[in-house]
Amino acid sequence: MMQSAMRLSSPRTLLSDTRGANLVEYIILVGVIALIAIAGFKAFGNNVRAKVDEQAGSVSGINGAAQ
């Protein structure tokens, strides 16, 4: 047990240890995608909301005419 603690504390071992590298890459990728999504929502949010409201009005108009 003492040898494993000493082995992990050596700088050479710490620099060559890549066990968490993939996780860090995925976290960075998710963060970049989230930033792009937020920017898209900020840029196009009002336009999309207007179109959705317009379509909702059309559907409710059709539904009201059928009754």
Long-range contacts (C-beta under 8 A, 24 or more apart in sequence): none
